[in-house]
């Protein structure tokens, strides 16, 4: 049966200045540690590699997630720069951070009190975060097995049908994601269609440490966010509806600033989130254009990450809820403020705020998103 493609997200990761040497430094996870079956669906581990750049990206179809991503530092040494586990059981029976590397949805980030109104009907969702719905609910796209349509050494295509009222969302939502490695690029494409009006806000939730997984603080990283405004939150981390200027605040990253400089200021917004876990309203020269949104530099490793996106918002999470009790794949602990996530998106709780970008998808419409992550080295 032909699957309609109803949304497109393209996430591209460019890696420059890397050679394909040092392959002995890359400790790829073993595929047999991910080889299992869940509710009758096969789970596996798939390795994508670019000969020109020496990039290694490992992906599992459980949650369509990135589980490892190996790049070189300024000394030519490779490290896995994303947080994850080296086996599938730790993801399925998670006892720590749930959102390690997956596609999140149907709705990335929070919906207030697990409810929204669409075409006069109130939709109720399961709540899973302090009385709110986070990243799709109790069993979002991160906790399901995606069907692998096709795979080779540079590309994988996965499909998932989220059925009508799954986690409370209306409509049968057909979602497809494709990861491609080509030269110095990792590209992620998403497609989705619906047979009923619904809301959709998809994103990728990879937690990064540019020093390498478990290798220390992110607070010394130099960050730029190309945004003049944020959407302030309440004590439940739900946007209030205000769009506030960043001028003179801890949220002003328009010029490069060390992440830790203002993170402990006596600011109510920082107290609500225990640091940064907010949405920035990105500056756009042209609506819908893929433009530079974020630049992060780690001074120790020399790794630089830049993010380009066509989305209007960017959620920046500074690892505030990591408690150091769970181990990474390399045996080190996932500690407080030793990782960050950047999630291109519409705004959190948009369905409940008329002044926020619409996330409504109707039958016959196409959801599209493009994001590009570019990695380089500063010596």
N, C-alpha and C positions, 0 to 999 in steps of 0.2 A: 504493500500500500504506500502510495506516495505520501511523504511527510511534508506538510507545508512548513515553510520557514518564516517565522513571524517576528524575529528580532535578531539584531546583529550586534554583538559586542566584539570589537577587535582590540586585543591587548597585545602590544608588541614590545618585546624586550630586546634592545640593541646592546650588544657587548662589543666594545672597541678596544683595541690595543692588546688583545689576547692572542697568543699563539696556540697551536694544538700540541705543544710539548707538555711536559709535566703530567702525562696521563697516569703515571704511577702514583701521583699524589691524590687522585680522585677515588674516594672510598664509596663507590656506588652500593646502594642497598641490594640485597639478594632478592631475586624475583620470587623464590620459593617461600619467603616470609610474608608475601602478599597473596599467595595462591590459595584461595578459599572460595566458598560459596555461601551466600547469604540470601535467605528467602528464595532459593532456587535460582539465583543470579550469580554468575561467575565474577569474581573480583581478581584483578591482576595488577601487576606493576609494569610500567612501560617506560623505556629510556629513550629520550630523544637527544641527538648529538649532532653538532655541526663540525665538520672536519676543519673548516677554515678558522673558526673562532675557538675551538676547544671547549665549547659550552656543553655541559651535561645537565639535563633536566629530567627528573623522574616524576612520573604522574601515575596516580591510581584512579580507576574509575569509581571508587567509593568516594562520592562527593566531588568527582571530577577535579581532584585536588593535586596541587604541586606538593610533593613530599621532600624533594631535595633539589637544589640548584647550585651548581659548582662553578665558581669563577676564580680568576687569579687576582692577587693583590699587587702592589707596586714592587714587591720583591720577587714576583713571579711564582708565588706559592698559592696553591689552590685551597679553597675552603667552601664548605656548604654554608650559604648565607641565609638560609631559611630555617625556621624552627619546624621540627617534625619528629616523627617516630620511624624506626627502621622495620616496623612490622605492622600488619593490618589489625591485629587484635587490639593494639593500643588505641587505634582510631575508633574501632567499633565499640569497645568497652571503655570509653574514655573516662579517666578519673581526674583530669586536669582541664587544660584549655581545650575546648571543643573545636574552635574555629581555627585550625592550623592548616592553611593553604587551600581551602576549598572554594568552590563557587557558592556564594550565599544568595539565598532567595527562597521563596519568590520575592520577598521584599527585604533587601539589605538594610541593616540597622533597624531603628525602632519605630513601632506604631503604637500610639498612646492607648493604654488600657486594652489592647488587643481588639480594637474595633474601629471601623470606618463606615461611612455611608456612600453607597454607589447607586446612582439612578433611583434614589428614594428608599433603597433597602439597606438595612444595617447588617454588615458582615461581622461576625464574631470569630476571633482567632484565639488559639491557645496562648496563654501568657507564659513566658519562660525567663523573664528578667525583671525582678522587682515589680511585678504587676503589669509589665509591658510585653509586647511581642518583639523579639530580637531575631534578626536574620532568618525570618521565615517560620519561627515557632519551634515546637518540640522536635519536629522531624522535618527540617527544611531540606533544600537540595544538597546540603552538605552531608546528610545522613542516609542517603539512598544510593543504590547501585545503578550507575548509568550503563546503558548498553554500548558496547564498543562497535561502532559501524565499520571502521577501518583503521589500520595502524601500520606504519613502517618506521624506519629509523629516524625520520625527521618530522613525522606528523601523526596525530591521532585525532579521530572524530568520535564523539560520544553523544548519545541521545537519551533523553528522559521525558516521559509523559507524566506530568503532574495532573492527576485526575481532578475532576470537578469536586470542589469542597475539600480537597486535600489541605490539611492544616487550616481549613476554614475559607480558603480563597475560592471565589467562583470561577467556573470555566475549566475546561480541559486545556491545559497549557502544554504545548509541545516545545521542548527546549533542546537545542543542539549546541554543542561546544566543540570547537576545533583548536587544537594546539599545533603550531608549526614552528620548527626550527629551520631557519634558512640563513646561511652565512652568519652574520652577527645579530640575528633577530629571533626572538620567540614571540609568536603571534597567537593570540587567543581570539577566536571568533565565536560569538553566541548568536543563535537564532531562536525565536519563539513565536508561536501563534496561539490564538485562543478562539474558542467557539462561543464564548459569552464575554460581555464586558468584564474586565478585571483590572487589577493594579499590578504592575511589574516594576521592580527596581533591583536589577542584578548587579553583582560586583564580585571581585576576587579578593579573598581575605588571606593573603600571604603575610606572615609575620617575618620581618627581616632583621638581621643584625649584620651590618656590612663588615664588621670585624670577623665574622664567622659565628655559627651557631654556638650560643653559650659562652662567648668570648668577652663579655663585659658590657659596660654601660653604653647606652645610646645618647646620653645627655651631653657628651662632648661633640656630637655630630653637628655640623653646620647646616642649617635648614633655611630654604627659601620657599615660601608659598605665594604664588602669584594671585593674591586675593585681597580685595579692599574691604570685604565684609565677612562676618560669620553669622550663623543662626544660633543665638544664645539658647541655653537649655534651662529646665527647671531641676528641682532636686531629684526627679525621676529620670533625668537625662533625656527628656522630651523637649524638642524645640518649642519655644513660647509663641512663635509666629513672627517675632521681631527679626529684622535684618539690620545688624548693627555694624557700624564702622569699626575697623580694627585700630584706627589711629590712636597712638599713645598707650595701647594696651598690651598685655602679655600675648595677645593673639596676632600681633603685627609681625609677620615674617616676610614682608615685602622686600626687605633687604636681608642678606644672609645673617643669621643669628644662631648662636649655639642653643640647642633645644633646652638645655638645663638652665639657661640664664634666668628666665622668669617663671619657671614651672612651679616653684614653691612660694610665689607671691601670695599675699592674703587677698586673693580674688575669689569672689563667690563662684564664678564659673569654673575655676580650677578646683575649688573645693568640691563642687557637685560631682565632678568626674575624676577626682583624685589625680588631677593632671590634665593632659589633653586627651579628649575623646569627643571631638566636636566636628561640625561640618563647616567648611569654608566655602564662601560664594566666590567662585573663580572668576577672575577678570577675563573677559572674552573680547577680542577684536572683532570677531564675527560669530554670531550664534551658530552653534552646531559644528564649528571648525575644531579640528584637532590641534591644540595649542599647548605650549609648555605650561605646566601647572605647578610642579614641585621639583626641587633640586636638593639632594642631600649628599653631604661629603663626610666620610669618616677619616679623621686625620691620621689615625694609626695605620690603617691598611692602605689608605689612598683610594679606596673604592668610592666612586661617585654614582649615584642613581638619579636619573631625571625621568619625570613622568609627563607624558603628553596625553591629553584626553579631549574628547568633544563634549564631555559631560559638564553640567553647570556647577556641580558640587564635588568636594573632596573631603572625606572623613579622615582625620589624622588621629590615630590612637597610639599613645606613647607607652604601652605595656604596663599600665597602672595596676592591673588586676592579676598580674603574675605573682604567685606567692612563693616561688622557689621550692615547692614541694615535689614537683614532677620533673623527671629527667628528660632531656633531649635525646636524640638518636645517638649522640656521641658520649652519653653518660653524664654530661654536665646538666646542671639544673636550669630550668626556665625561671629566671629571676626577675624581680621587680625592675621595670624600666630598662630591660636589656633586649628589647625588641620593639619594633614599631610596625604599624600597618597603615597604608594609604589606600583608600577605597574610593575610586571614581564612582559617582552616583548622581541620582536626583537627590533631593533633600530627605532626611529622615522625617517620617510622619507627614509627608506631602499630602496624602489623601485627606488629612484633617485640617489643611491650611490652603485656602483658596489663592493666597498670594505666593505659594510655592509652585515650582514646576509640576505640571501634571504628570502623573504616572499611570494614567488610565490607558489601557490597551483594549481596543474593540475588535470584533471579528473583521477580518480583511485588512487590518492595519499591520504594520511591521515595526517591531521594536528594534532600534539600532543603537549601538554604543561602540566607540572606538577609544582604546587607551594604549599607550606605548611607553614601555619602560626601557630606558637607555642606560647602560652601564659603561663606565669608563674609569680611567685611573688618573689621579693627580699625584705626581712624585714630588 
